């Protein structure tokens, strides 16, 4: 996709701006480039410029009316409803300074909410989608269990797969319509283009709700990071860049180059023993002040190397052989041993040593 100069850009029609922005959005969606790649970010900026210009023209031309029904709109007008959806998606792909991430998320959220509200006005949002919207606006969030949320996500995935298949078939249908007569071609072309536009809107509605959910989660994390940065700047009087480096180094390197145990098995620094499940969980929901960790398997392996673990449960104690009735010396020794034990027990009754520090 080649860029245009400023004069050409200003002379582009609404349809041209939309097609260019839609093409770039699709190209980025299927791109193998990293989001931090300069070429990737250049495409994001270019796509946003086309779509923002298109958004301004839609507003100035009053393309959409509150009193208009979806059936009264032409396919070329219906597709313009996708502009805020594409703007929200591309805005989320922008890479900025971490301190500005919250503003980017809020901007994307506004585009997404505007798109969903407009689709709702034209009765393009299903009842299932309205339930999801209520959850995201916290009206019934507390009453939805984790299993219900999982079922909803699976249902949306299946629906998205079906919508994508329908879009593919409609695009193929458009390619074959050209072989018909002019009258049939015009009628079938308009009907197919309308179906395609509505299918694309249905797909973007599904994506918009997923993006909205991701934004809400990321906003919580960004807020926590901002609070941590402010606290460290107040206490340490250090810059935000320094705070980020300290957080990264503390999180990744604290105690990593030091042994946890000495040769005798005594700890040289604080550490936490984790199960494999806990270790995987903490890799996702970790904290910036985590202690060095050691799995149970690692700990047992070190103890085994020090010889503190008996493999196979050890040998069973051998049973003491009975004393021969004719071995009088052995019988006398056993009798004396038993008598000494009885005297010891009599002189030291149970609990005599537990004085609770009272002397």
Secondary structure, 3 states (H helix, E strand, C coil): CCCCCHHHHHHCCHHHHHHHHHHHHHHHHCCCCCCCCHHHHHHHHHHHHHHHHHHHHHHHHCCCCCCCCHHHCCHHHHHHHHHHHHHHHHHHCCCCCHHHHHHHHHHHHHHHHHHHHHHHHCCCCCHHHHHHHHHHCCCCHHHCCHHHHHHHHHHHHHHHHHHHHHHHHHHHHHHHHHHCCHHHHHHHHHHHHHHHHHHHHHHHHHHHHHHHHHHHHHHHHHHHHHHHHHHHHHHHCCCHHHHHHHHHHHHHHCCCCCCCECCCCCECCCEEEECHHHHHHHHHCCCCCCCEEEEHHHHHHHHHHCCCCCHHHCCCCCCCCCCCCCCHHHHHHHHHHHHHHHHHHHHCCCCCCCCCCCC
